[in-house]
Amino acid sequence: MKKRIYVALIMLAVLAGTFAFRFIPDYGNYIFDMLVGVVAIFCSMEISKILSGMNILSCSMAAGVYPSLMFAGHVVSFLFELKIYFWIAIQVGILLLSSLAVFIIFVSLNNKYVKDLRNKTNLSRCKLAWKITLSSFISFVYPCFMFAFFMLLGRFDELKYHTIAKFDGQLSWLVLLCAVLVPIVTDTCAMLFGKLLKGPKLCEKISPKKTISGAVSAVLISAVVMGAVYILFKLGMVYKEAFTYSGIKIWHFMLFGMLCSLVSQIGDLFESFLKRKAGVKDSGNIFPGHGGFLDRLDSHLFSAPFTFIFFFLLFII
């Protein structure tokens, strides 16, 4: 237990340090983007191993293809100050091109690794390349494409919309905080109140320890925490004026807290489902007592795109 607590404290310190990089003038956002891209590569490698455990052909060597190009496409998008729909088009294009590259590579390769796979699966070179491409595409979407939304949240202020401009470059901090904080509150409260209140299981076949009481408590407390975040940020003159101008009320943040908590729990259950299918307890062992990157970020992978969509609709539409 002590080791688990120590590792958790170190992870929180690293998280705080990652956010601190954004204070570096001119280059802070690029460092933050790069760190997100590196973590995406680790997560992609972990999901590749999980897919292998599910008897789905995969290649961990292909895991870094899309995350690297994803980072490059993201940086280019904001260097040229493109609109959000261009960012999405570029990312989807890179996703498809990365998958095509994997297919071409495995169709053309005839080394020992490919020969052993063909002998093991009794598949032709084309069918083998197709199956590996499909599994790579899955790992590119989950978790990498979902990770890209963290980079997008970090650049929220750079989206060229009049309402966002009212926040004077301070909105990215708020949306990033919301995307990170709600899953942490959800995981912690679901565990604590689940043990305290007990009661019926939430989804026993997928995650035996989760309870309905813990899940409901996490949703309600997340709403309260987001309400507190709204109040605290509104103390700042920039946020107060911007909230008033855009018509943002406390109930918007409380609604976000509830919905994001639900989405985060779905993300947690989804990864638990994959691990159960693969017959593994953890996605990795890089964090003693906590598992791998995916084990710590499964909730955040779902919260990041949801947070972007929610706040984009809230501040833009």
C-alpha positions as CSV (number, residue, x, y, z in Angstrom):
1,M,0.0,0.0,0.0
2,K,2.8,2.4,0.9
3,K,4.5,1.8,-2.5
4,R,1.2,2.4,-4.3
5,I,0.8,5.7,-2.4
6,Y,4.3,6.8,-3.1
7,V,4.0,6.0,-6.8
8,A,0.6,7.9,-6.9
9,L,2.3,11.0,-5.4
10,I,5.1,10.8,-7.9
11,M,2.6,10.5,-10.7
12,L,0.8,13.6,-9.4
13,A,4.1,15.5,-9.3
14,V,4.8,14.5,-12.9
15,L,1.3,15.6,-13.9
16,A,1.9,19.0,-12.2
17,G,5.3,19.3,-13.9
18,T,3.7,18.5,-17.3
19,F,1.2,21.4,-16.8
20,A,4.1,23.6,-15.6
21,F,5.8,23.3,-19.0
22,R,3.0,25.3,-20.5
23,F,4.4,28.4,-18.6
24,I,7.5,28.4,-20.8
25,P,7.2,31.3,-23.2
26,D,6.8,30.5,-26.9
27,Y,7.8,26.8,-26.5
28,G,5.6,25.7,-23.6
29,N,2.7,24.4,-25.7
30,Y,5.0,22.5,-28.0
31,I,6.7,20.7,-25.1
32,F,3.3,19.8,-23.7
33,D,2.2,18.5,-27.1
34,M,5.3,16.4,-27.4
35,L,4.9,14.9,-23.9
36,V,1.3,14.0,-24.8
37,G,2.6,12.4,-28.0
38,V,5.2,10.3,-26.2
39,V,2.6,9.0,-23.7
40,A,0.3,8.2,-26.6
41,I,3.1,6.0,-28.1
42,F,3.4,4.0,-24.8
43,C,-0.4,3.6,-24.6
44,S,-0.5,2.4,-28.2
45,M,2.1,-0.2,-27.4
46,E,0.1,-1.4,-24.4
47,I,-3.2,-1.7,-26.4
48,S,-1.2,-3.6,-29.1
49,K,-0.2,-6.2,-26.4
50,I,-3.8,-6.4,-25.1
51,L,-5.0,-7.0,-28.7
52,S,-2.4,-9.8,-29.0
53,G,-3.8,-11.3,-25.8
54,M,-7.3,-11.3,-27.4
55,N,-5.8,-13.3,-30.3
56,I,-6.0,-10.3,-32.6
57,L,-2.9,-10.0,-34.8
58,S,-1.0,-6.8,-33.9
59,C,2.5,-5.4,-34.1
60,S,3.8,-3.2,-31.3
61,M,6.5,-1.8,-33.8
62,A,3.7,-0.1,-35.7
63,A,2.4,1.6,-32.5
64,G,4.6,4.7,-32.9
65,V,3.6,5.4,-36.5
66,Y,0.4,7.4,-36.0
67,P,1.3,9.1,-32.7
68,S,4.4,10.6,-34.2
69,L,2.6,11.8,-37.3
70,M,-0.3,12.9,-35.1
71,F,2.0,15.3,-33.2
72,A,3.5,16.6,-36.5
73,G,0.0,17.3,-38.0
74,H,-1.2,18.9,-34.8
75,V,1.8,21.3,-34.7
76,V,1.4,22.2,-38.4
77,S,-2.3,22.9,-37.9
78,F,-1.6,25.6,-35.3
79,L,1.5,27.0,-37.0
80,F,-0.8,27.9,-39.9
81,E,-3.6,28.9,-37.5
82,L,-6.1,26.6,-39.2
83,K,-9.7,26.3,-38.1
84,I,-10.9,23.3,-36.1
85,Y,-12.4,21.5,-39.1
86,F,-9.0,21.6,-40.8
87,W,-7.4,20.1,-37.7
88,I,-9.9,17.3,-37.7
89,A,-9.5,16.7,-41.4
90,I,-5.7,16.6,-41.1
91,Q,-5.8,14.2,-38.1
92,V,-8.3,11.8,-39.9
93,G,-6.1,12.0,-43.0
94,I,-3.0,11.1,-41.0
95,L,-4.9,8.3,-39.3
96,L,-5.8,6.7,-42.7
97,L,-2.4,7.3,-44.2
98,S,-0.7,5.7,-41.2
99,S,-2.9,2.7,-41.6
100,L,-2.1,2.5,-45.3
101,A,1.6,2.8,-44.5
102,V,1.4,-0.2,-42.1
103,F,-0.4,-2.2,-44.8
104,I,2.2,-1.4,-47.5
105,I,5.1,-2.2,-45.1
106,F,3.7,-5.6,-44.2
107,V,2.8,-6.5,-47.8
108,S,6.3,-5.6,-48.9
109,L,8.3,-7.1,-46.0
110,N,9.5,-10.7,-46.1
111,N,11.8,-10.9,-43.2
112,K,12.0,-13.6,-40.5
113,Y,9.3,-11.9,-38.3
114,V,6.8,-11.8,-41.2
115,K,7.6,-15.4,-42.3
116,D,7.2,-16.7,-38.7
117,L,3.8,-14.9,-38.5
118,R,2.7,-16.4,-41.8
119,N,3.7,-19.9,-40.8
120,K,2.0,-19.5,-37.4
121,T,-1.3,-18.1,-38.8
122,N,-1.2,-19.9,-42.2
123,L,-2.2,-16.6,-43.9
124,S,-1.1,-15.1,-47.2
125,R,1.1,-12.0,-47.1
126,C,-1.9,-9.8,-48.1
127,K,-4.3,-11.2,-45.6
128,L,-1.7,-11.0,-42.8
129,A,-1.0,-7.3,-43.7
130,W,-4.7,-6.6,-43.7
131,K,-5.2,-8.1,-40.2
132,I,-2.2,-6.3,-38.8
133,T,-3.4,-3.0,-40.4
134,L,-6.8,-3.4,-38.9
135,S,-5.5,-4.0,-35.4
136,S,-3.1,-1.1,-35.9
137,F,-6.0,1.1,-36.9
138,I,-7.8,0.2,-33.7
139,S,-4.7,1.1,-31.6
140,F,-4.4,4.4,-33.5
141,V,-8.0,5.4,-32.7
142,Y,-7.9,4.0,-29.1
143,P,-5.9,5.5,-27.5
144,C,-3.9,7.8,-29.9
145,F,-6.6,9.8,-31.7
146,M,-8.4,10.3,-28.4
147,F,-5.2,11.5,-26.9
148,A,-4.9,14.1,-29.6
149,F,-7.8,16.0,-27.9
150,F,-5.5,16.7,-24.9
151,M,-3.2,18.6,-27.3
152,L,-6.3,20.3,-28.7
153,L,-7.5,21.3,-25.3
154,G,-4.1,22.8,-24.6
155,R,-4.6,25.0,-27.7
156,F,-8.2,26.0,-27.0
157,D,-7.3,29.6,-26.7
158,E,-5.8,29.5,-30.2
159,L,-9.1,28.6,-31.9
160,K,-10.2,31.7,-33.7
161,Y,-13.6,32.4,-32.2
162,H,-14.8,35.7,-30.7
163,T,-16.2,34.2,-27.5
164,I,-12.9,32.4,-26.7
165,A,-11.0,35.6,-27.3
166,K,-12.9,37.1,-24.3
167,F,-10.9,34.8,-22.0
168,D,-7.7,36.6,-22.9
169,G,-5.6,33.4,-23.4
170,Q,-6.7,31.9,-20.1
171,L,-9.3,29.3,-21.2
172,S,-7.0,26.5,-22.1
173,W,-6.0,26.1,-18.4
174,L,-9.7,25.8,-17.4
175,V,-10.7,23.2,-20.0
176,L,-7.5,21.1,-19.4
177,L,-8.1,21.2,-15.6
178,C,-11.7,20.0,-16.1
179,A,-10.6,17.2,-18.4
180,V,-8.0,16.0,-15.9
181,L,-9.7,16.7,-12.6
182,V,-13.1,15.0,-13.2
183,P,-11.6,11.5,-13.9
184,I,-9.4,11.8,-10.8
185,V,-12.4,12.8,-8.6
186,T,-14.5,10.1,-10.2
187,D,-12.0,7.3,-9.7
188,T,-11.2,8.3,-6.1
189,C,-14.9,8.8,-5.0
190,A,-16.1,5.7,-6.8
191,M,-13.5,3.6,-4.9
192,L,-14.0,5.3,-1.5
193,F,-17.8,5.5,-1.5
194,G,-18.1,2.1,-3.1
195,K,-16.2,0.6,-0.1
196,L,-18.1,2.7,2.4
197,L,-21.7,2.2,1.1
198,K,-21.2,-1.1,-0.6
199,G,-24.5,-2.4,-2.3
200,P,-25.1,-3.9,-5.7
201,K,-22.3,-4.2,-8.2
202,L,-22.2,-1.9,-11.2
203,C,-20.9,-4.4,-13.7
204,E,-19.6,-7.4,-11.9
205,K,-18.5,-9.4,-15.0
206,I,-16.2,-6.6,-16.2
207,S,-15.1,-5.0,-13.0
208,P,-16.1,-6.9,-9.8
209,K,-15.1,-4.2,-7.3
210,K,-17.2,-1.3,-8.8
211,T,-20.6,-0.6,-7.2
212,I,-23.6,1.4,-8.2
213,S,-23.4,3.4,-5.0
214,G,-19.8,4.3,-5.8
215,A,-20.6,5.3,-9.4
216,V,-23.6,7.5,-8.4
217,S,-21.6,9.1,-5.6
218,A,-18.8,9.9,-8.0
219,V,-21.2,11.6,-10.4
220,L,-22.8,13.8,-7.7
221,I,-19.4,14.8,-6.2
222,S,-18.0,15.6,-9.6
223,A,-20.9,18.0,-10.1
224,V,-20.2,19.7,-6.8
225,V,-16.4,19.9,-7.6
226,M,-17.1,21.5,-11.0
227,G,-19.5,23.9,-9.3
228,A,-16.6,24.9,-7.0
229,V,-14.3,25.2,-9.9
230,Y,-16.7,27.7,-11.5
231,I,-16.9,29.7,-8.4
232,L,-13.2,29.8,-7.8
233,F,-12.4,30.8,-11.4
234,K,-15.1,33.4,-11.4
235,L,-13.2,35.2,-8.7
236,G,-10.7,36.3,-11.4
237,M,-11.8,39.4,-13.3
238,V,-11.0,37.9,-16.7
239,Y,-13.2,34.8,-16.1
240,K,-15.9,36.8,-14.5
241,E,-16.3,39.1,-17.5
242,A,-15.9,36.2,-19.9
243,F,-18.5,34.0,-18.2
244,T,-20.9,36.9,-18.1
245,Y,-20.4,37.8,-21.8
246,S,-20.8,34.2,-22.9
247,G,-23.7,33.4,-20.6
248,I,-22.0,30.6,-18.8
249,K,-23.6,29.7,-15.5
250,I,-22.6,27.4,-12.6
251,W,-25.2,24.8,-13.7
252,H,-23.3,24.4,-17.0
253,F,-20.2,23.3,-15.1
254,M,-22.2,21.1,-12.7
255,L,-23.8,19.4,-15.7
256,F,-20.4,19.0,-17.3
257,G,-19.1,17.4,-14.0
258,M,-22.0,14.8,-14.0
259,L,-21.7,13.9,-17.7
260,C,-17.9,13.8,-17.8
261,S,-18.0,11.5,-14.7
262,L,-20.3,9.1,-16.5
263,V,-18.1,9.2,-19.6
264,S,-14.9,8.7,-17.5
265,Q,-16.5,5.6,-15.9
266,I,-17.4,4.2,-19.3
267,G,-13.7,4.7,-20.3
268,D,-12.6,2.8,-17.2
269,L,-15.1,-0.1,-17.8
270,F,-14.1,-0.2,-21.5
271,E,-10.4,-0.8,-20.7
272,S,-11.4,-3.3,-18.0
273,F,-13.5,-5.2,-20.6
274,L,-10.5,-5.3,-23.0
275,K,-8.1,-6.6,-20.3
276,R,-10.6,-9.2,-19.2
277,K,-10.9,-10.4,-22.8
278,A,-7.1,-10.5,-23.1
279,G,-6.8,-12.3,-19.7
280,V,-4.5,-9.7,-18.2
281,K,-4.8,-7.8,-14.9
282,D,-2.9,-4.7,-16.0
283,S,-2.0,-3.1,-19.4
284,G,1.6,-2.8,-18.3
285,N,3.9,-2.7,-15.2
286,I,5.7,0.7,-15.6
287,F,4.0,2.0,-12.4
288,P,4.4,-0.4,-9.5
289,G,1.0,-1.1,-7.9
290,H,-0.8,0.9,-10.6
291,G,-0.1,-1.0,-13.8
292,G,0.6,0.7,-17.1
293,F,-0.2,4.1,-18.7
294,L,-3.6,2.8,-20.0
295,D,-4.5,1.7,-16.5
296,R,-4.0,5.3,-15.2
297,L,-5.4,7.1,-18.2
298,D,-8.3,5.0,-19.4
299,S,-10.8,7.4,-17.9
300,H,-9.0,10.4,-19.3
301,L,-9.0,9.0,-22.8
302,F,-12.8,9.4,-22.8
303,S,-12.9,12.6,-20.8
304,A,-10.6,14.5,-23.2
305,P,-12.7,14.3,-26.4
306,F,-15.9,14.8,-24.3
307,T,-14.5,17.9,-22.6
308,F,-13.5,19.4,-26.0
309,I,-16.9,18.7,-27.5
310,F,-18.8,20.0,-24.4
311,F,-16.9,23.3,-24.1
312,F,-16.7,23.8,-27.9
313,L,-20.5,23.6,-28.0
314,L,-20.8,25.8,-24.9
315,F,-18.5,28.6,-26.0
316,I,-18.9,28.5,-29.8
317,I,-22.5,27.4,-30.7
